[in-house]
Amino acid sequence: MAVEAVRIEREGNPFEAISHLVKGARGREGLINGDPDHGIWTAGIVQGLIHDVPTVRQLVDRIIAEAEAIIDGRLRSLMGQATRIAA
């Protein structure tokens, strides 16, 4: 869809000539029907932060491990502060 829209636009046609290709309704229809080629999908700069596509299990395990590491690190820091205050 995007390639076709760019081609039509480069020919000097007005937006109305491509609006049917790029309007959000087509993307929604594609999402509902499971057809990623039915419309145009947008992506922001966050796509640069994606380095892998884990399974749901891998993602949940990773989130849990990262949360445990953060909690552990903060508890150690708090315990260190408590020890210094008590001394």
Beta strands, then each sheet from edge to edge (+ up, - down):
end
